[in-house]
Amino acid sequence: MNVPEPYLGVWQRTLLRTANGFEDRTTRVFWLQTESLHADIRIPEPRPRSLEQRCLQAGFAGVTRVEGDLCRWHRVIDFHPASPPDVGRMTFVGPDELHERALDGSYLEVWKRLPGSQGESQAQWLTDADTGVRSACLLRAGTFFLFVASRPEPLREDASLVRQLTTASAEQAERMLDMELSFGRIDSTGHAWRIELSTLPCRLGKALLLNPEPTAPLTTWPATRLAKLGAHAPAGGWLRVANPVCRPVPEEDFA
């Protein structure tokens, strides 16, 4: 619990500007931050449909560490393996606008907090009951949620997704892209958690959850409610764990 309160909530990226002058204002990017865990989903517009287009999607989840104006997102689950360290220099521009700059000046991202995303910040990390290899998490901030689950078949960690896809068959490529990140909104009663954005097109408009206890913290939910979350829950279900298992954070990432 080392994330300062001003960071909590759901942030939508409204601008990416790189040092070479490229700008992106259309990709739908949402970052949900709780007191210790984060999740991030990035879907290009128009919505990807082919395998090649779906490769442009991105997203991750893990532990957040803040020191001064530096923020590091330690990616425990990542749509794109072999990602570089994710560290930004953060500047608040008022209470609901945040500017993230690369330490080397290579990019600027402008984030704006969504109304209704403050107040209720909860997180639950999960692992599969079959092997303990897969991970998932369910995060909530106000009236928003983000569910992330690692692939049923893990990818190599020493090569990018694009590189691995180049030598894959169509069937293998489909499995490589079959990782769920689903973002949505909780209705006014708290009983329906409806998916509005997902890396899996078949999940759009579906309910992640129906009829949970609207006032109960995620950490107190019955195990059966969490066991079958997502499109590809393990056969033995998900089990709650206190915290994700993380590799040590290199100190030079904060240099």
C-alpha positions as CSV (number, residue, x, y, z in Angstrom):
1,M,0.0,0.0,0.0
2,N,2.5,2.6,-1.1
3,V,0.5,4.3,-3.8
4,P,-0.5,7.9,-2.7
5,E,-4.3,8.6,-2.6
6,P,-4.2,11.2,-5.5
7,Y,-3.3,8.3,-7.9
8,L,-6.3,6.2,-7.1
9,G,-9.1,5.7,-9.6
10,V,-9.4,5.2,-13.3
11,W,-7.4,7.3,-15.7
12,Q,-8.1,7.6,-19.4
13,R,-5.3,8.6,-21.7
14,T,-6.2,11.5,-23.9
15,L,-2.9,12.0,-25.6
16,L,0.3,10.2,-26.5
17,R,3.0,12.4,-28.0
18,T,6.5,11.0,-28.8
19,A,9.7,12.8,-29.3
20,N,9.6,12.4,-33.1
21,G,6.3,14.2,-33.3
22,F,3.9,11.3,-33.5
23,E,0.5,11.8,-31.7
24,D,-2.2,9.3,-30.7
25,R,-5.6,10.5,-29.5
26,T,-7.8,7.6,-30.6
27,T,-6.5,4.5,-28.9
28,R,-8.8,3.7,-26.0
29,V,-6.5,3.5,-23.0
30,F,-7.6,3.0,-19.4
31,W,-5.4,2.6,-16.3
32,L,-7.1,1.5,-13.1
33,Q,-5.0,2.2,-9.9
34,T,-5.7,0.8,-6.4
35,E,-3.6,1.2,-3.3
36,S,-1.1,-1.3,-4.5
37,L,-2.2,-3.0,-7.7
38,H,-2.8,-1.6,-11.2
39,A,-4.3,-2.8,-14.5
40,D,-4.1,-1.1,-17.9
41,I,-5.9,-1.9,-21.2
42,R,-5.1,-0.4,-24.6
43,I,-7.4,-1.0,-27.6
44,P,-6.9,0.8,-31.0
45,E,-9.8,2.4,-32.8
46,P,-11.3,1.1,-35.0
47,R,-11.7,-2.0,-32.9
48,P,-9.3,-4.8,-34.0
49,R,-10.8,-7.8,-35.8
50,S,-8.1,-9.6,-37.7
51,L,-5.2,-11.5,-35.9
52,E,-2.8,-8.8,-37.2
53,Q,-4.9,-6.0,-35.8
54,R,-5.4,-7.8,-32.5
55,C,-1.6,-7.9,-32.1
56,L,-1.8,-4.1,-31.7
57,Q,-3.8,-4.4,-28.5
58,A,-1.9,-4.1,-25.2
59,G,-2.5,-4.4,-21.5
60,F,-1.0,-5.5,-18.3
61,A,-1.5,-5.8,-14.5
62,G,0.8,-5.9,-11.5
63,V,2.2,-3.9,-8.6
64,T,2.7,-0.1,-8.6
65,R,5.5,1.6,-6.8
66,V,5.7,5.4,-6.3
67,E,8.8,7.2,-5.1
68,G,8.6,11.0,-5.2
69,D,7.5,12.0,-8.7
70,L,8.6,8.6,-10.2
71,C,6.1,5.8,-10.8
72,R,6.9,2.3,-11.8
73,W,4.4,-0.3,-13.0
74,H,5.8,-3.7,-12.3
75,R,4.0,-5.9,-14.9
76,V,3.3,-9.4,-13.5
77,I,0.8,-10.2,-16.3
78,D,1.5,-8.7,-19.7
79,F,-0.2,-9.0,-23.1
80,H,3.2,-8.3,-24.7
81,P,6.0,-10.4,-23.2
82,A,9.5,-9.1,-23.0
83,S,8.3,-5.5,-22.4
84,P,10.9,-3.0,-21.2
85,P,10.7,-1.5,-17.7
86,D,7.7,0.8,-17.3
87,V,8.7,3.9,-15.4
88,G,7.4,7.5,-15.7
89,R,7.9,10.9,-14.2
90,M,4.6,12.1,-13.0
91,T,3.2,15.6,-12.7
92,F,-0.3,16.4,-11.5
93,V,-2.1,19.3,-13.3
94,G,-4.9,19.8,-11.0
95,P,-6.5,16.9,-9.0
96,D,-7.8,15.0,-12.1
97,E,-5.2,15.4,-14.7
98,L,-1.8,13.7,-14.7
99,H,1.1,14.0,-17.1
100,E,3.5,11.1,-17.5
101,R,6.9,11.7,-19.1
102,A,9.5,9.1,-20.1
103,L,12.8,9.4,-18.1
104,D,14.6,9.8,-21.4
105,G,12.1,12.3,-22.8
106,S,10.9,9.9,-25.5
107,Y,7.1,10.4,-24.8
108,L,4.4,12.4,-23.0
109,E,1.1,10.8,-22.0
110,V,-1.8,12.9,-20.7
111,W,-4.2,11.1,-18.3
112,K,-7.6,12.4,-17.1
113,R,-9.4,10.7,-14.2
114,L,-12.9,9.4,-15.0
115,P,-15.7,10.8,-12.8
116,G,-17.1,8.2,-10.6
117,S,-13.8,6.3,-10.2
118,Q,-12.9,7.5,-6.8
119,G,-14.0,6.4,-3.4
120,E,-14.2,2.6,-3.7
121,S,-10.8,1.1,-4.4
122,Q,-10.5,-2.7,-4.2
123,A,-8.2,-5.4,-5.5
124,Q,-8.0,-9.2,-5.5
125,W,-5.2,-11.2,-7.0
126,L,-5.9,-14.8,-8.1
127,T,-3.9,-17.9,-9.1
128,D,-5.1,-21.0,-10.8
129,A,-5.9,-24.0,-8.6
130,D,-4.6,-26.5,-11.1
131,T,-0.9,-25.6,-11.4
132,G,-0.4,-22.2,-9.7
133,V,1.2,-21.0,-12.9
134,R,-1.5,-18.7,-14.2
135,S,-2.5,-15.4,-12.6
136,A,-5.5,-13.1,-12.7
137,C,-6.7,-10.1,-10.9
138,L,-10.0,-8.2,-10.4
139,L,-9.7,-4.5,-9.6
140,R,-12.4,-2.0,-8.8
141,A,-12.4,1.8,-8.5
142,G,-15.7,3.5,-7.9
143,T,-18.1,2.3,-10.5
144,F,-15.5,0.8,-12.8
145,F,-13.7,-2.6,-12.9
146,L,-10.9,-4.2,-14.8
147,F,-10.4,-8.0,-15.0
148,V,-7.1,-9.4,-16.3
149,A,-6.2,-13.1,-16.7
150,S,-2.9,-14.5,-18.1
151,R,-3.0,-16.8,-21.1
152,P,-4.1,-20.5,-20.8
153,E,-0.9,-21.3,-22.6
154,P,2.0,-19.1,-21.6
155,L,4.3,-17.4,-24.2
156,R,8.1,-17.3,-24.1
157,E,9.4,-14.4,-22.0
158,D,12.5,-13.9,-24.1
159,A,10.8,-12.8,-27.4
160,S,8.2,-10.3,-28.3
161,L,4.6,-11.3,-29.2
162,V,5.2,-10.1,-32.8
163,R,8.3,-12.2,-33.2
164,Q,6.6,-15.3,-31.8
165,L,3.6,-14.8,-34.1
166,T,5.8,-14.8,-37.2
167,T,6.6,-18.5,-36.8
168,A,3.1,-19.5,-35.5
169,S,0.4,-21.3,-37.4
170,A,-3.1,-19.6,-37.6
171,E,-4.3,-21.9,-34.8
172,Q,-1.2,-21.1,-32.6
173,A,-1.6,-17.4,-33.3
174,E,-5.2,-17.5,-32.1
175,R,-4.1,-19.1,-28.8
176,M,-1.3,-16.6,-28.4
177,L,-3.8,-13.7,-28.6
178,D,-6.3,-15.3,-26.4
179,M,-5.5,-13.3,-23.2
180,E,-8.3,-11.5,-21.5
181,L,-8.4,-7.9,-20.3
182,S,-11.9,-6.7,-19.8
183,F,-12.9,-3.2,-18.6
184,G,-16.4,-2.1,-17.7
185,R,-18.8,-0.4,-15.5
186,I,-20.9,-1.4,-12.5
187,D,-24.6,-0.4,-12.8
188,S,-26.3,1.8,-10.3
189,T,-27.5,-1.1,-8.2
190,G,-24.1,-2.7,-8.0
191,H,-25.5,-6.0,-9.2
192,A,-24.3,-6.0,-12.9
193,W,-20.7,-5.7,-14.0
194,R,-20.9,-5.1,-17.7
195,I,-17.9,-5.3,-20.0
196,E,-17.5,-2.3,-22.3
197,L,-13.9,-2.9,-23.7
198,S,-12.0,-6.2,-24.0
199,T,-9.1,-7.8,-25.8
200,L,-11.5,-10.6,-26.6
201,P,-14.2,-9.4,-29.0
202,C,-16.6,-12.1,-27.8
203,R,-16.7,-10.5,-24.3
204,L,-18.1,-7.1,-25.3
205,G,-21.4,-6.4,-23.8
206,K,-21.3,-9.5,-21.6
207,A,-21.5,-9.5,-17.8
208,L,-18.3,-10.2,-15.9
209,L,-20.4,-10.7,-12.8
210,L,-24.1,-10.8,-12.0
211,N,-25.7,-10.3,-8.6
212,P,-22.6,-9.9,-6.3
213,E,-23.0,-8.4,-2.9
214,P,-22.7,-4.7,-3.9
215,T,-21.3,-3.5,-0.6
216,A,-18.9,-6.4,0.2
217,P,-15.2,-6.0,-0.4
218,L,-13.7,-8.3,-3.0
219,T,-11.5,-9.9,-0.4
220,T,-14.5,-11.2,1.5
221,W,-16.4,-12.6,-1.5
222,P,-17.1,-16.3,-1.5
223,A,-14.4,-18.3,-3.3
224,T,-17.1,-19.7,-5.7
225,R,-17.8,-16.2,-7.0
226,L,-14.2,-15.7,-8.1
227,A,-13.5,-19.2,-9.2
228,K,-14.9,-19.1,-12.7
229,L,-14.2,-15.5,-13.7
230,G,-13.4,-14.8,-17.3
231,A,-13.6,-16.5,-20.6
232,H,-10.9,-19.0,-19.8
233,A,-11.0,-19.8,-16.1
234,P,-8.9,-22.8,-15.1
235,A,-10.7,-26.1,-14.8
236,G,-10.1,-26.1,-11.1
237,G,-11.0,-22.5,-10.8
238,W,-9.2,-19.4,-9.5
239,L,-7.9,-19.2,-5.9
240,R,-7.4,-15.9,-4.1
241,V,-3.9,-15.0,-2.9
242,A,-2.7,-12.1,-0.8
243,N,-0.3,-10.6,-3.3
244,P,1.2,-11.4,-6.7
245,V,4.7,-13.0,-6.8
246,C,7.0,-10.3,-8.2
247,R,10.6,-10.3,-9.3
248,P,12.8,-7.8,-7.5
249,V,12.5,-4.3,-8.8
250,P,15.9,-3.1,-10.2
251,E,16.9,0.0,-8.4
252,E,18.4,1.5,-11.6
253,D,14.8,1.7,-12.9
254,F,14.4,4.7,-10.6
255,A,17.7,6.3,-11.5
